[in-house]
Amino acid sequence: MNHVLLTGANGFVGKVLRTKLCGAGYRVTCTVSSEPLLRDGVEHVRLDIRDAAEVEQVVQQLQPTHVVHLAAISHVPTSFRDPLLTWQTNVMGSLNLLEAVKRHVPEAFVLFASSSEVYGEAFKVGEPLDEGSACQPMNPYAASKLAAELAFVQYFRQGLRGVVARPFNHIGPGQSPDFVTASFAKQIAEIERGLQPPVLQVGNLEACRDFLDVRDVCDAYVKLLDLADRPADQRIFNIASGQARKIRELLDELLAQSPVSIAVEQDPQRLRPSDIPFAVGDCRRLQASTGWQPAHALGETLGALLNDWREKAATVR
C-alpha cells in the first residue's frame, strides 16, 4: 500500500486532506507539532519540523512512499511579527524534510504546499497569473514560501521526484478566524447568539480574490500525487478557480444567510500594509495534467462555514 507522510496534519487543511487520502486508498501517517487534535485511531507521530534529527528519525522509521508537506507558519500578520520563526519553520523545516527524504526514501514522491502569495506584486497587472508569472513576494510568509520552493526545485533537479502546488485562497469549516471569511462567519454567529454587538468589523472589502472550498484544494492535492506514476512534464501547479470575487461579495452572501440585522464597520487594524486589489490564478496547467475541476459552489461552502461557527458559538457559556 502507498504510504503518505502528511506534515502539519492537525491544521485546517491537514484534517480534510487526511480524510481524502484515506478515501483514495493511502495509508496516512500524520505529523503533529503539538498535542494531537486528531481522532482516536489516527496514525500520528509528534514532530517539530525545525528539528533536523527528529525529522530524519521519523522519515527513516516510517519509510513513506509519498510525502505531503503542509506544516508551515501560514498567517501573514504572524510572519511580520515573527519573521525568524516563519523562516525557520517554512524554509529550514522544508530543507530538513528534503534532506531526510533524499537520504532515506529517495524514490518517494513529494508534494510541497506553497502559496499563491509568492506572486505578490505580479498581481498588479490585474489579470489571472499562470505558473510562468514572476514571483515578487510582498511579506515574510510569501518570501519564505518562495525560498522553500526554490529548495524543492533544486532537489528535483538532483533526482528527487515531486511537485510544488500554489493554492489560492481556500475556505471552509475549521479555518482560523485569523482568515477573512472565517472572521466574518465567527462574528455573525456570535452576533446571532448575543455574544457580540450587532456590528461586524471588517478590513478591505474591495479586494478581489480567488476563493476555493478546502475540499476542492485537497482533491487537487490527491490528483497531483497521481503524477508520481507519470513523467515529470511540469513541477509547479496553481490550484485556483480562475474567478475574481470581491471580498464584499462573500460578506454579502454570509449576511444574507443570517436572520439578524448587522451593521458593517471598517477596522483599520484589519487592513494589510501590503494588500493588493486583485489576486486570481490561471489553473489550466493543473486541469490539463490531472483533469481536476472545483466541485463545490461558494455559497454552499460559506453556509457550511457559518453553521460551523454557529455550533461553536452555541457552546459558549
Backbone bond lengths (Angstrom), bond angles and torsions (degrees), N, CA, C in turn:
res aa  C-N    CA-C-N  psi(-1)  N-CA   C-N-CA  omega(-1)  CA-C   N-CA-C  phi
1 M - - - 1.468 - - 1.525 110.11 -
2 N 1.345 116.49 138.92 1.451 120.41 174.34 1.527 110.00 -66.05
3 H 1.321 114.92 137.39 1.469 121.17 -172.40 1.524 108.68 -122.61
4 V 1.346 116.93 117.15 1.461 122.53 -179.66 1.522 109.78 -98.93
5 L 1.331 115.51 129.35 1.459 121.33 166.19 1.522 106.17 -93.84
6 L 1.327 116.49 117.09 1.464 122.71 -174.93 1.528 108.93 -111.11
7 T 1.334 117.06 108.21 1.466 119.62 178.20 1.526 109.71 -85.21
8 G 1.330 115.57 153.86 1.460 119.39 -179.19 1.512 113.14 66.14
9 A 1.314 116.80 34.27 1.470 121.01 -169.18 1.514 114.00 -74.32
10 N 1.335 117.75 -17.40 1.465 117.67 179.85 1.524 112.44 -95.87
11 G 1.342 116.87 13.96 1.453 121.47 174.65 1.517 111.88 -86.56
12 F 1.310 115.50 177.63 1.464 123.23 -179.47 1.526 112.29 -52.37
13 V 1.325 116.64 -50.68 1.468 120.93 -177.84 1.520 111.00 -76.69
14 G 1.328 116.64 -39.58 1.457 120.67 -174.94 1.507 113.96 -57.40
15 K 1.337 116.78 -40.10 1.468 119.77 -178.81 1.526 111.11 -65.16
16 V 1.322 116.20 -39.28 1.473 120.00 178.76 1.522 110.24 -70.58
17 L 1.333 116.39 -42.98 1.460 120.44 -176.61 1.519 111.56 -65.87
18 R 1.328 117.40 -38.59 1.461 118.72 178.41 1.522 111.39 -56.41
19 T 1.331 116.73 -44.28 1.462 121.03 179.34 1.519 110.73 -62.45
20 K 1.328 116.51 -42.55 1.475 120.99 179.60 1.526 110.92 -63.39
21 L 1.335 116.17 -42.65 1.463 119.56 -178.58 1.523 111.62 -66.07
22 C 1.326 116.23 -42.98 1.467 119.35 177.49 1.521 110.45 -61.58
23 G 1.333 116.38 -40.38 1.464 120.40 178.09 1.507 112.72 -64.25
24 A 1.336 116.60 -26.92 1.464 120.85 179.34 1.527 112.41 -87.51
25 G 1.345 117.18 2.72 1.451 120.85 174.19 1.514 115.99 96.40
26 Y 1.324 117.55 8.57 1.456 120.52 177.97 1.530 111.13 -85.15
27 R 1.312 115.89 145.67 1.461 120.20 161.86 1.528 105.78 -80.92
28 V 1.322 117.50 135.41 1.459 121.05 -175.23 1.523 109.94 -125.35
29 T 1.327 115.79 125.15 1.459 120.93 168.78 1.520 107.59 -108.63
30 C 1.324 115.92 122.17 1.455 122.33 -176.53 1.522 110.17 -94.72
31 T 1.328 117.05 139.33 1.459 119.46 170.13 1.516 108.72 -105.50
32 V 1.313 115.66 139.83 1.462 121.86 179.32 1.519 107.93 -132.19
33 S 1.328 116.36 143.58 1.465 120.06 -175.95 1.515 112.34 -95.85
34 S 1.332 117.05 -13.17 1.456 120.60 -178.69 1.520 108.49 -134.25
35 E 1.314 117.08 -163.79 1.459 119.79 179.38 1.524 109.31 -56.15
36 P 1.314 118.89 128.42 1.464 120.53 -176.37 1.523 112.33 -57.66
37 L 1.309 114.75 130.79 1.459 121.14 174.95 1.525 108.67 -108.31
38 L 1.326 115.38 34.42 1.458 122.21 -174.73 1.525 109.53 -110.15
39 R 1.316 115.10 155.23 1.465 119.70 -179.85 1.535 110.80 -65.95
40 D 1.325 115.57 154.16 1.455 120.41 174.34 1.525 109.42 -57.25
41 G 1.318 115.24 141.28 1.453 119.53 178.47 1.512 113.94 92.60
42 V 1.346 117.80 -10.43 1.457 120.78 177.33 1.528 108.62 -79.01
43 E 1.317 116.61 127.39 1.461 121.28 -178.41 1.529 108.91 -72.04
44 H 1.341 117.28 119.99 1.455 119.22 -177.45 1.524 110.68 -149.24
45 V 1.343 114.37 158.71 1.460 122.07 174.32 1.523 107.70 -134.67
46 R 1.335 115.73 148.83 1.464 120.61 174.69 1.525 108.32 -79.02
47 L 1.329 117.04 133.91 1.465 119.76 -177.56 1.517 110.27 -153.13
48 D 1.322 116.70 126.92 1.453 122.84 168.51 1.521 106.73 -97.69
49 I 1.326 116.43 109.18 1.464 121.41 -173.46 1.532 111.52 -61.24
50 R 1.338 116.98 -18.19 1.472 120.76 -179.50 1.526 112.11 -81.30
51 D 1.316 117.64 -10.72 1.467 122.77 -177.29 1.533 108.71 -96.30
52 A 1.333 116.16 102.45 1.461 120.82 -173.33 1.531 112.10 -60.17
53 A 1.327 116.78 -42.17 1.465 119.79 -178.74 1.523 110.70 -65.40
54 E 1.307 116.79 -40.20 1.464 121.23 179.32 1.525 110.86 -64.33
55 V 1.335 116.06 -43.63 1.470 120.66 179.83 1.526 109.57 -62.42
56 E 1.319 116.90 -44.97 1.466 120.46 -179.67 1.524 110.93 -61.77
57 Q 1.312 117.34 -42.52 1.463 121.04 -179.54 1.530 111.10 -61.55
58 V 1.334 116.82 -44.28 1.463 121.25 -178.09 1.530 110.69 -65.15
59 V 1.325 117.29 -46.11 1.467 120.47 -178.79 1.527 110.60 -65.11
60 Q 1.325 116.81 -42.23 1.460 120.65 179.65 1.525 111.20 -64.06
61 Q 1.307 116.12 -40.36 1.460 120.34 -178.12 1.530 111.78 -70.66
62 L 1.331 118.23 -42.54 1.462 121.55 -171.88 1.518 113.49 -85.02
63 Q 1.333 117.84 -29.37 1.468 121.89 179.52 1.543 111.93 52.34
64 P 1.328 118.36 55.36 1.465 119.74 -179.10 1.523 112.25 -68.57
65 T 1.328 115.38 152.76 1.475 120.51 173.15 1.526 110.91 -89.57
66 H 1.347 115.94 -22.12 1.461 121.99 179.72 1.530 108.16 -138.53
67 V 1.324 116.27 148.96 1.462 121.99 175.19 1.522 108.01 -130.42
68 V 1.333 116.52 129.31 1.463 121.59 172.64 1.519 106.75 -115.91
69 H 1.324 115.86 117.39 1.469 121.04 -172.24 1.524 110.45 -104.63
70 L 1.346 115.14 98.32 1.459 122.15 177.46 1.528 112.86 -101.56
71 A 1.328 117.91 -24.64 1.467 121.32 -171.18 1.523 110.78 -56.44
72 A 1.335 116.18 124.64 1.461 120.22 -176.99 1.523 110.49 -169.17
73 I 1.327 115.61 159.50 1.460 122.03 160.92 1.521 105.12 -84.63
74 S 1.336 117.53 113.79 1.468 120.05 -169.32 1.524 114.32 -117.47
75 H 1.334 117.60 3.75 1.460 121.28 -178.01 1.520 108.60 -98.28
76 V 1.341 116.89 118.65 1.466 121.02 -173.46 1.530 112.38 -59.34
77 P 1.338 120.62 -48.41 1.473 118.70 177.97 1.527 112.93 -58.05
78 T 1.328 117.22 -36.45 1.471 119.75 176.84 1.524 110.31 -63.07
79 S 1.324 116.83 -36.87 1.468 119.82 -179.60 1.523 111.89 -65.92
80 F 1.328 117.08 -30.62 1.467 119.70 174.43 1.524 110.94 -73.44
81 R 1.342 116.88 -39.50 1.465 120.82 -178.60 1.518 112.27 -70.71
82 D 1.336 116.79 -35.78 1.465 120.55 -175.19 1.529 110.09 -137.78
83 P 1.330 116.59 70.36 1.473 118.95 -178.18 1.522 113.36 -63.43
84 L 1.331 117.93 -31.62 1.465 119.83 -178.89 1.522 110.64 -64.70
85 L 1.326 117.04 -45.77 1.462 120.17 177.13 1.531 110.44 -61.70
86 T 1.332 115.93 -39.27 1.462 120.69 -179.34 1.520 111.21 -62.24
87 W 1.324 117.16 -46.98 1.467 120.08 -179.06 1.532 111.33 -71.08
88 Q 1.323 117.00 -38.96 1.468 118.77 178.31 1.524 110.83 -61.10
89 T 1.329 116.44 -41.58 1.460 120.49 -177.45 1.523 111.20 -75.26
90 N 1.315 116.36 -51.89 1.462 120.58 -170.05 1.523 113.77 -78.14
91 V 1.329 117.10 -32.98 1.471 119.75 -178.10 1.528 111.01 -99.82
92 M 1.331 117.27 -58.25 1.459 118.77 -178.27 1.529 111.08 -66.02
93 G 1.326 117.09 -35.12 1.460 119.51 175.61 1.515 111.70 -60.84
94 S 1.326 116.10 -41.11 1.468 120.25 178.42 1.526 111.18 -65.81
95 L 1.322 116.24 -41.95 1.464 119.59 178.54 1.533 111.16 -64.79
96 N 1.314 116.87 -38.80 1.473 119.26 175.59 1.519 111.04 -57.71
97 L 1.328 115.69 -43.85 1.458 120.23 -179.23 1.528 110.96 -67.60
98 L 1.313 117.21 -44.35 1.468 121.04 179.77 1.528 111.62 -59.74
99 E 1.320 116.45 -44.10 1.465 119.63 179.72 1.529 111.33 -64.30
100 A 1.322 116.63 -40.62 1.466 120.06 179.76 1.521 111.15 -65.54
101 V 1.324 117.03 -41.09 1.468 120.43 178.09 1.523 110.04 -65.21
102 K 1.319 116.28 -45.23 1.468 120.27 -179.80 1.522 111.82 -58.06
103 R 1.331 116.70 -40.32 1.465 120.65 -176.82 1.530 113.43 -76.64
104 H 1.336 116.24 -38.95 1.458 118.90 -166.59 1.534 115.44 -113.88
105 V 1.335 117.77 -26.73 1.472 119.58 178.18 1.533 109.22 -139.50
106 P 1.335 116.76 61.75 1.473 119.88 -172.44 1.527 114.55 -62.98
107 E 1.329 117.90 -15.70 1.466 120.65 177.96 1.526 112.46 -90.82
108 A 1.316 117.56 -3.47 1.459 120.43 -178.57 1.531 110.39 -66.39
109 F 1.331 115.15 153.81 1.469 122.01 177.66 1.525 107.66 -104.35
110 V 1.337 116.15 127.04 1.461 121.54 -171.88 1.526 110.48 -114.07
111 L 1.322 116.19 131.04 1.468 121.71 173.01 1.513 108.40 -113.13
112 F 1.331 115.74 121.61 1.465 121.01 177.68 1.527 109.14 -104.05
113 A 1.332 115.95 122.95 1.460 121.13 176.82 1.527 108.73 -86.60
114 S 1.316 115.60 101.00 1.460 121.42 176.32 1.525 108.12 -89.87
115 S 1.311 118.57 -137.53 1.459 120.92 -176.20 1.520 110.51 -162.29
116 S 1.326 116.10 148.79 1.463 120.83 173.29 1.527 111.00 -65.22
117 E 1.330 116.94 -17.04 1.468 120.35 179.35 1.535 112.03 -59.90
118 V 1.335 118.02 -19.27 1.467 119.10 -178.73 1.526 111.95 -63.85
119 Y 1.335 117.88 -23.51 1.472 119.91 -178.64 1.533 111.68 -71.41
120 G 1.329 117.21 -35.31 1.459 121.33 173.22 1.523 114.88 51.10
121 E 1.329 115.85 -120.76 1.461 120.96 -174.80 1.521 113.22 -63.09
122 A 1.323 117.80 -19.56 1.466 119.99 178.52 1.524 111.82 -60.29
123 F 1.340 117.28 -24.95 1.469 120.36 178.60 1.529 112.51 -64.91
124 K 1.321 116.75 -15.53 1.467 119.36 -176.64 1.527 113.18 -66.48
125 V 1.319 117.42 -10.33 1.473 119.28 173.99 1.523 110.95 -68.41
126 G 1.355 117.28 -18.32 1.458 121.13 174.04 1.508 115.41 77.67
127 E 1.340 117.14 25.25 1.468 121.09 176.48 1.517 109.49 -140.30
128 P 1.355 117.55 159.53 1.467 119.21 -179.65 1.526 111.70 -58.85
129 L 1.320 116.40 136.06 1.458 121.66 -177.74 1.523 110.80 -99.22
130 D 1.330 115.70 141.07 1.462 119.88 173.14 1.520 109.50 -102.01
131 E 1.325 115.73 -178.68 1.458 120.45 -172.26 1.527 113.20 -68.30
132 G 1.327 117.41 -15.76 1.460 120.30 178.31 1.506 113.82 -86.92
133 S 1.327 116.92 -2.77 1.466 120.72 -179.85 1.528 110.66 -68.56
134 A 1.322 115.03 153.51 1.466 119.99 178.62 1.522 110.43 -63.95
135 C 1.327 115.88 147.17 1.464 121.33 174.98 1.522 108.36 -105.29
136 Q 1.343 115.70 119.33 1.462 121.69 -177.26 1.532 109.04 -134.04
137 P 1.329 117.43 74.81 1.464 121.09 -173.77 1.524 112.53 -57.25
138 M 1.342 115.03 147.27 1.469 121.04 -177.10 1.526 112.97 -119.75
139 N 1.327 117.65 6.84 1.462 120.09 178.49 1.533 108.85 -153.83
140 P 1.323 118.39 162.96 1.468 120.31 -177.16 1.530 113.55 -60.69
141 Y 1.334 117.12 -35.71 1.462 119.46 177.88 1.520 110.25 -59.34
142 A 1.339 116.51 -51.58 1.466 120.70 -177.79 1.525 111.25 -62.80
143 A 1.330 116.43 -41.43 1.461 119.66 179.97 1.526 110.82 -62.78
144 S 1.332 116.66 -40.45 1.464 119.82 179.85 1.524 111.13 -67.31
145 K 1.325 117.10 -36.78 1.464 120.01 178.17 1.525 110.87 -66.50
146 L 1.331 116.83 -40.23 1.459 119.41 178.86 1.529 110.85 -66.66
147 A 1.319 116.89 -40.25 1.468 120.14 176.58 1.525 110.81 -60.22
148 A 1.336 116.47 -41.99 1.465 119.82 177.38 1.526 111.16 -65.03
149 E 1.330 116.60 -40.03 1.474 119.81 176.02 1.528 110.62 -55.74
150 L 1.316 116.42 -46.91 1.461 120.50 -178.81 1.524 110.81 -60.14
151 A 1.329 116.02 -37.51 1.464 119.49 177.13 1.529 110.56 -64.26
152 F 1.330 117.05 -46.05 1.466 119.86 178.98 1.516 111.07 -59.65
153 V 1.332 117.17 -44.29 1.472 120.08 -178.75 1.524 110.44 -63.24
154 Q 1.325 117.85 -37.40 1.464 120.25 176.92 1.525 111.39 -62.23
155 Y 1.325 116.66 -42.46 1.465 119.87 178.70 1.533 110.82 -68.77
156 F 1.322 117.31 -33.80 1.471 120.22 175.21 1.532 109.39 -61.21
157 R 1.317 116.57 -40.62 1.469 120.18 179.88 1.517 111.73 -65.98
158 Q 1.334 116.06 -24.21 1.466 120.22 177.66 1.533 112.41 -86.99
159 G 1.328 116.75 1.34 1.452 120.11 174.92 1.513 115.92 115.93
160 L 1.341 117.94 -10.92 1.462 119.19 176.27 1.525 109.68 -65.45
161 R 1.331 116.31 143.06 1.461 120.86 -179.03 1.521 110.04 -98.15
162 G 1.335 116.62 139.80 1.450 117.98 177.21 1.508 113.97 162.87
163 V 1.335 115.10 -176.67 1.460 122.29 -178.64 1.528 109.59 -141.74
164 V 1.322 114.67 160.01 1.459 123.32 173.14 1.521 107.49 -113.42
165 A 1.332 117.07 128.62 1.468 121.65 176.96 1.523 109.31 -108.08
166 R 1.331 115.43 138.05 1.463 121.32 176.33 1.525 109.01 -116.90
167 P 1.322 117.86 84.16 1.464 119.69 -179.92 1.530 111.53 -74.65
168 F 1.325 114.71 143.73 1.459 120.90 172.37 1.537 108.15 -88.43
169 N 1.326 117.43 -173.20 1.472 120.94 -172.61 1.517 111.37 -54.55
170 H 1.335 117.37 121.97 1.462 120.00 176.34 1.515 109.70 -122.20
171 I 1.323 114.58 140.03 1.465 121.40 -170.05 1.520 109.99 -134.59
172 G 1.338 115.23 162.52 1.457 120.31 177.28 1.513 111.19 157.69
173 P 1.328 117.31 175.86 1.462 121.48 178.94 1.526 111.26 -57.08
174 G 1.340 115.03 140.20 1.450 119.77 178.21 1.513 114.64 96.78
175 Q 1.335 117.32 -6.91 1.460 119.14 -178.93 1.529 110.81 -78.04
176 S 1.316 116.05 146.37 1.458 121.89 -179.70 1.531 110.88 -64.21
177 P 1.342 117.55 143.08 1.463 120.14 175.79 1.524 112.82 -69.45
178 D 1.336 118.09 0.81 1.459 120.83 169.97 1.524 110.90 -65.80
179 F 1.344 116.96 -18.38 1.457 121.70 -177.51 1.529 109.95 -102.81
180 V 1.320 116.25 151.79 1.462 121.33 -160.26 1.528 114.63 -60.92
181 T 1.330 119.26 -51.99 1.465 118.59 -175.35 1.523 111.42 -69.59
182 A 1.330 117.23 -34.79 1.469 119.82 176.90 1.524 110.40 -66.63
183 S 1.328 116.85 -35.96 1.460 120.15 176.03 1.524 110.77 -62.09
184 F 1.330 116.52 -45.12 1.470 120.10 177.79 1.530 110.35 -59.43
185 A 1.334 116.32 -49.56 1.465 121.08 -175.02 1.529 110.74 -63.76
186 K 1.327 117.25 -41.24 1.466 121.00 179.15 1.528 110.34 -62.07
187 Q 1.325 116.36 -46.10 1.466 119.33 -179.59 1.530 111.72 -63.67
188 I 1.329 117.27 -42.53 1.470 120.40 179.03 1.524 110.47 -61.45
189 A 1.340 116.64 -45.67 1.466 120.62 -179.58 1.521 110.90 -61.88
190 E 1.328 117.63 -39.62 1.460 120.21 -179.17 1.526 111.28 -73.33
191 I 1.332 117.08 -33.69 1.465 119.94 174.64 1.527 109.88 -63.89
192 E 1.324 116.98 -43.08 1.470 120.97 179.50 1.529 111.60 -60.11
193 R 1.316 116.96 -32.76 1.466 121.25 -179.02 1.526 112.53 -90.00
194 G 1.328 117.36 1.18 1.456 120.37 -178.59 1.512 113.61 75.99
195 L 1.327 118.22 18.16 1.464 122.24 -178.83 1.521 112.24 -89.30
196 Q 1.318 116.43 -10.52 1.466 122.10 -178.38 1.520 107.38 -145.29
197 P 1.338 118.78 143.38 1.469 119.75 174.44 1.529 110.22 -56.91
198 P 1.345 118.10 155.10 1.469 120.48 -174.21 1.535 113.55 -76.10
199 V 1.324 115.57 50.16 1.470 122.22 177.31 1.522 107.77 -130.28
200 L 1.322 116.20 121.28 1.456 121.82 -177.25 1.525 109.16 -97.03
201 Q 1.322 116.73 124.12 1.462 122.12 -179.02 1.524 109.96 -88.27
202 V 1.340 116.61 130.17 1.470 121.14 -175.48 1.526 110.45 -133.64
203 G 1.334 114.84 165.79 1.462 121.97 171.45 1.518 109.68 -102.10
204 N 1.325 116.21 -133.70 1.470 122.07 -178.83 1.526 110.29 -78.38
205 L 1.322 117.54 113.78 1.467 121.56 -178.34 1.521 112.76 -92.02
206 E 1.320 118.04 -9.13 1.467 120.40 -175.12 1.528 112.93 -89.92
207 A 1.327 117.86 -12.97 1.462 120.31 -179.58 1.525 110.67 -64.32
208 C 1.311 116.85 140.90 1.472 123.11 176.32 1.523 109.22 -99.90
209 R 1.320 115.17 131.54 1.459 120.83 179.68 1.527 110.16 -133.56
210 D 1.324 114.73 168.17 1.460 123.08 -178.63 1.533 106.68 -109.36
211 F 1.335 116.69 104.28 1.467 121.25 -172.84 1.526 111.36 -103.84
212 L 1.331 115.06 140.19 1.462 122.92 176.62 1.523 109.94 -134.25
213 D 1.318 116.01 151.51 1.460 121.70 169.63 1.530 108.05 -69.28
214 V 1.331 116.90 136.81 1.460 120.91 -179.46 1.527 111.52 -57.09
215 R 1.333 117.81 -30.53 1.467 120.09 178.55 1.519 111.32 -65.73
216 D 1.333 116.91 -35.09 1.464 119.88 177.47 1.524 111.18 -68.99
217 V 1.330 116.83 -38.24 1.461 120.09 176.61 1.530 110.43 -62.98
218 C 1.315 116.18 -42.70 1.469 119.67 179.31 1.526 111.86 -67.62
219 D 1.321 117.50 -35.10 1.461 120.10 173.42 1.534 110.48 -60.29
220 A 1.330 116.20 -39.42 1.467 119.81 178.38 1.525 110.65 -64.64
221 Y 1.329 117.55 -41.25 1.464 120.20 177.69 1.532 110.88 -59.18
222 V 1.325 116.28 -44.90 1.465 120.07 -179.07 1.532 109.89 -63.05
223 K 1.317 117.47 -40.91 1.464 120.38 178.69 1.529 111.46 -66.84
224 L 1.322 116.70 -34.94 1.463 119.37 177.89 1.530 111.26 -66.47
225 L 1.325 117.87 -31.84 1.465 119.74 176.06 1.527 111.82 -63.66
226 D 1.327 116.11 -27.61 1.464 119.30 177.50 1.526 112.19 -63.69
227 L 1.337 116.89 -20.24 1.465 119.94 -179.96 1.522 112.05 -69.69
228 A 1.327 116.68 -9.23 1.470 119.97 177.36 1.519 111.62 -58.50
229 D 1.332 116.76 -26.75 1.463 120.64 -177.06 1.521 112.98 -94.84
230 R 1.348 116.70 8.38 1.471 119.99 -177.20 1.527 110.58 -124.59
231 P 1.333 117.38 160.87 1.469 119.51 175.27 1.523 110.60 -61.05
232 A 1.312 116.45 148.43 1.466 120.93 -175.31 1.521 110.83 -86.36
233 D 1.345 116.64 85.56 1.464 120.29 177.76 1.522 111.31 -76.57
234 Q 1.329 116.25 -38.44 1.458 121.83 -179.32 1.529 109.12 -132.58
235 R 1.306 115.69 152.76 1.465 120.59 -179.20 1.524 113.13 -116.03
236 I 1.330 118.42 -22.12 1.461 122.19 -173.22 1.520 109.44 -122.05
237 F 1.346 116.81 132.44 1.460 121.46 -174.66 1.526 111.15 -136.45
238 N 1.331 116.72 125.55 1.461 120.98 167.35 1.525 109.50 -71.50
239 I 1.309 116.24 143.42 1.470 121.68 167.82 1.525 105.60 -118.11
240 A 1.324 116.47 107.86 1.461 120.89 -169.68 1.521 109.92 -153.69
241 S 1.327 114.71 161.67 1.468 119.67 175.04 1.520 111.38 -90.79
242 G 1.336 116.10 -23.86 1.461 120.29 -175.33 1.517 113.67 80.20
243 Q 1.330 117.43 3.88 1.463 121.89 -177.64 1.526 110.79 -110.62
244 A 1.334 115.21 132.18 1.467 120.83 177.35 1.520 109.20 -88.36
245 R 1.326 115.87 126.76 1.469 120.70 177.35 1.525 108.76 -130.79
246 K 1.331 115.40 128.19 1.449 118.59 175.02 1.527 109.48 -68.57
247 I 1.324 115.73 143.07 1.455 119.87 177.20 1.526 110.15 -58.89
248 R 1.318 116.52 -32.01 1.464 120.66 177.19 1.531 111.15 -58.46
249 E 1.339 117.48 -37.00 1.475 120.88 179.32 1.526 110.74 -60.93
250 L 1.320 116.27 -42.76 1.458 119.73 -179.10 1.522 110.87 -67.79
251 L 1.322 116.02 -39.71 1.458 119.45 176.61 1.524 110.84 -62.43
252 D 1.324 116.79 -44.43 1.468 120.30 179.41 1.528 111.36 -60.32
253 E 1.339 116.63 -39.13 1.460 120.72 179.09 1.531 110.61 -64.89
254 L 1.315 117.00 -42.83 1.463 120.53 178.29 1.526 110.90 -65.65
255 L 1.318 117.67 -43.20 1.470 120.80 179.31 1.520 110.83 -63.20
256 A 1.352 116.48 -35.13 1.471 120.51 179.53 1.524 111.50 -67.40
257 Q 1.335 116.88 -22.22 1.465 120.84 179.91 1.535 112.25 -89.49
258 S 1.329 116.73 3.41 1.467 120.64 179.44 1.530 110.31 -110.23
259 P 1.335 117.42 140.79 1.461 120.13 -179.39 1.532 113.52 -83.23
260 V 1.336 118.23 -6.65 1.460 119.96 -175.77 1.521 111.27 -99.43
261 S 1.314 115.59 159.13 1.464 121.81 177.87 1.526 108.44 -89.17
262 I 1.329 115.81 125.32 1.463 120.77 -173.81 1.526 109.46 -130.83
263 A 1.318 116.99 128.46 1.459 121.85 173.69 1.533 109.20 -84.45
264 V 1.336 115.55 155.44 1.466 121.21 -179.48 1.524 108.48 -119.75
265 E 1.337 115.83 131.41 1.466 121.25 -176.25 1.519 109.24 -135.28
266 Q 1.335 116.48 131.83 1.464 119.64 179.61 1.529 110.45 -78.57
267 D 1.335 114.78 134.01 1.458 122.13 179.04 1.538 107.97 -110.22
268 P 1.335 118.28 114.44 1.476 120.23 -178.71 1.524 112.94 -55.62
269 Q 1.332 117.73 -27.89 1.469 120.86 -179.53 1.528 111.92 -67.39
270 R 1.333 116.32 -17.24 1.472 120.01 -177.90 1.527 112.55 -95.89
271 L 1.321 117.26 3.63 1.461 120.89 178.50 1.518 109.41 -89.66
272 R 1.349 117.29 128.94 1.458 121.24 179.41 1.521 110.56 -78.62
273 P 1.334 117.43 139.70 1.462 118.82 177.66 1.523 112.83 -66.52
274 S 1.329 118.17 -22.48 1.472 121.18 -176.58 1.526 111.88 -118.86
275 D 1.329 116.79 30.51 1.458 119.60 -176.60 1.534 110.42 -66.83
276 I 1.327 116.24 147.04 1.454 121.50 177.66 1.526 108.06 -123.33
277 P 1.339 117.54 151.83 1.464 119.54 -171.49 1.524 114.88 -76.90
278 F 1.334 118.76 -21.36 1.467 120.62 -170.55 1.521 109.41 -147.15
279 A 1.332 117.20 123.16 1.468 120.87 178.72 1.528 108.76 -144.14
280 V 1.325 115.78 97.94 1.467 122.03 -175.12 1.526 108.19 -135.53
281 G 1.339 116.54 147.40 1.454 120.76 -174.97 1.517 114.77 -112.89
282 D 1.311 115.43 153.32 1.463 124.55 172.28 1.527 106.69 -100.53
283 C 1.336 117.37 119.13 1.473 119.84 -174.72 1.529 112.33 -113.12
284 R 1.316 117.73 23.98 1.470 119.65 -176.82 1.533 112.47 -64.56
285 R 1.324 117.83 -31.35 1.468 119.52 178.41 1.522 110.46 -63.18
286 L 1.328 117.25 -46.02 1.463 121.49 178.77 1.528 110.95 -61.97
287 Q 1.310 116.71 -43.93 1.468 120.36 -178.81 1.520 110.86 -64.10
288 A 1.330 116.90 -41.92 1.464 120.58 -179.17 1.523 111.59 -68.06
289 S 1.335 117.03 -35.26 1.470 120.81 -175.76 1.519 113.36 -82.11
290 T 1.345 117.26 -29.59 1.462 120.25 -172.20 1.524 114.88 -126.21
291 G 1.342 117.80 -16.25 1.459 120.81 -174.37 1.521 113.70 79.22
292 W 1.327 117.63 7.85 1.464 121.17 -178.19 1.516 112.37 -64.08
293 Q 1.326 116.03 141.26 1.462 123.84 170.77 1.524 108.11 -142.29
294 P 1.338 118.48 142.56 1.469 118.52 174.02 1.513 110.55 -65.08
295 A 1.338 116.55 142.32 1.468 121.09 -172.77 1.519 113.38 -117.90
296 H 1.330 118.73 -7.38 1.461 120.83 -173.52 1.523 111.09 -114.74
297 A 1.335 115.85 128.63 1.459 121.75 178.35 1.525 109.51 -69.94
298 L 1.335 115.73 143.33 1.457 120.11 -175.98 1.524 111.92 -63.11
299 G 1.325 117.91 -37.75 1.462 120.07 178.88 1.520 112.26 -61.50
300 E 1.322 116.16 -38.40 1.475 121.49 177.01 1.530 110.36 -64.11
301 T 1.328 116.21 -43.10 1.459 120.70 -179.86 1.528 111.00 -63.55
302 L 1.321 116.19 -44.46 1.462 120.19 -179.88 1.530 111.00 -64.59
303 G 1.327 116.56 -38.03 1.463 120.00 176.99 1.515 111.83 -62.38
304 A 1.334 116.63 -42.73 1.475 120.62 178.40 1.528 110.56 -64.90
305 L 1.325 116.55 -38.84 1.463 121.44 178.88 1.526 110.38 -63.60
306 L 1.320 117.05 -45.59 1.466 120.98 -179.59 1.525 110.77 -64.80
307 N 1.317 117.50 -42.94 1.469 120.10 179.26 1.526 111.74 -63.91
308 D 1.323 116.63 -34.78 1.465 120.27 177.31 1.528 110.44 -62.78
309 W 1.334 117.02 -42.46 1.460 119.93 179.36 1.524 110.84 -72.72
310 R 1.335 117.66 -30.11 1.470 119.34 174.92 1.529 110.04 -62.55
311 E 1.323 116.27 -41.40 1.471 119.55 178.93 1.522 111.11 -63.33
312 K 1.335 115.91 -40.76 1.474 119.39 178.02 1.527 110.74 -65.32
313 A 1.330 116.68 -43.90 1.467 120.43 -178.47 1.526 111.32 -63.07
314 A 1.322 116.54 -31.55 1.462 120.43 -179.00 1.521 112.70 -67.87
315 T 1.321 117.37 -18.39 1.468 120.81 -179.16 1.518 112.41 -91.10
316 V 1.341 117.44 -6.54 1.465 121.16 -178.18 1.524 108.69 -76.17
317 R 1.306 116.72 128.73 1.478 121.43 -179.26 1.514 109.82 -95.46
